[in-house]
Amino acid sequence: MTSSVYVAGVGMIPFVKPGANAPYHVMGAGATRLALDDAGLAYDQIQQAYVGYVYGDSTCGQRALYPVGMTGVPIINVNNNCSTGSTALFLARQAIASGALDCVLALGFEQMKPGALGAVFTDRPSAFEDFDAAAGQLVDAPGVPLALRYFGGAGLSHMKKYGTPLTSFAKVRAKASRHAKNNPLALFRKEVTADDVMNDQVIWPGVMTRLMACAPTCGGAAAVLVSEQFASRHGLRKDVRIAAQAMTTDTPSTFGAGDMMQVVGFDMARAAANSVYEAAGIGPDDVDVVELHDCFAQNELITYEALGLCGDGGAERFIDDGDNTYGGRIVTNPSGGLLSKGHPLGATGLAQCYELTRQLRGSAAATQVEGAKVALQHNLGLGGACVVTLYERA
């Protein structure tokens, strides 16, 4: 028997450029206090905490939470690359759904450096050796940084398969900016047009401009999850429920398909989404709002198809028909997404949870999707792990 899991409280601090940030433990503690205040709970009511970050020493979670309270609560540190925040959420939900616990904190933060992501430990085998080898075989892009090669290569694969024009990716980025201008927590709020994106600095001719890539940022976000019994006993809100959730990792198709779309997690995302739809007894047409992992405009476009928001090869029309924005079928990334908030790796998944919880509460202010009842979250980490979470208004 499983227990229903509710999002009792969420908190997020504004994301900022590296160098403009507070230290990681200050960001983490700040996001935690906001989530606790939102839930109306004290820290000593938290029974367990899962804390996600990628760039930090092994017990940074304790360093971030000790200023909030030293209650002896178990604190588990989580690192799953860019899906770290949603992995912390996955573990927190699992602890409650199993009946083991009633009140769990999921926290994510990241203190990042400017520039492209790179390896920290260079004296041992890289977790990305197979990904690098696949990219080297499938993509001819000498001098292009690996992350850009991965996702730009995936976009190029889609272009070759379906005739998708580069302007489709530019339209995705322009849509993100239109959404972000209404989000006070987004870092990049200047509205740009598809032409602006196309005319921006070229970082891979014919494949990507600078505005199609998200920037590294620093920040923190948190969520407090509770069981139905705990919520009833303490008079907590039960208006947002996690209806289903799935985590997937790579399968042989990641490298065996000879396709960069698979290398960057297309099959992982599809498998996780299908598992969630089946568990919840709904389909993608029932979803009102989505926060998905748009680390690059290319990844947003291919993820439309992986999540079933449109058919394979249908992303260009999905975009041109305005079905990914307000007034269309499924509003995608009303927050502005990673393209507008930046991507503090450990915080991203919980920032998505923050936005979708507010959407289902009807408290998202200028980014509100009218009448939102079902929300989908997609968070991807190469190496790899994909977490898809389905929320519903209870």
Sequence and secondary structure as in RCSB ss.txt:
>XXXX:A:sequence
MTSSVYVAGVGMIPFVKPGANAPYHVMGAGATRLALDDAGLAYDQIQQAYVGYVYGDSTCGQRALYPVGMTGVPI
INVNNNCSTGSTALFLARQAIASGALDCVLALGFEQMKPGALGAVFTDRPSAFEDFDAAAGQLVDAPGVPLALRY
FGGAGLSHMKKYGTPLTSFAKVRAKASRHAKNNPLALFRKEVTADDVMNDQVIWPGVMTRLMACAPTCGGAAAVL
VSEQFASRHGLRKDVRIAAQAMTTDTPSTFGAGDMMQVVGFDMARAAANSVYEAAGIGPDDVDVVELHDCFAQNE
LITYEALGLCGDGGAERFIDDGDNTYGGRIVTNPSGGLLSKGHPLGATGLAQCYELTRQLRGSAAATQVEGAKVA
LQHNLGLGGACVVTLYERA
>XXXX:A:secstr
    EEEEEEEE   B TTSS  HHHHHHHHHHHHHHHHT  GGG  EEEEE SSS TTHHHHHHTTT      E
EEE  GGGHHHHHHHHHHHHHHTTS SEEEEEEEE   SSS   S  SS  TTHHHHHHHHHH   TTS HHHHH
HHHHHHHHHHHH   HHHHHHHHHHHHHHHTT TT S      HHHHHTS EEETTTEEGGGB    BEEEEEEE
EEHHHHHHHT   SEEEEEEEEE   THHHHT  HHHHTTHHHHHHHHHHHHHHHT  GGG  EEE   SBHHHH
HHHHHHTTSS TT HHHHHHTTTTSTTSSSEE TT HHHHH   HHHHHHHHHHHHHHHHHT  GGG  TT  EE
EEEEEETTTEEEEEEEEE 
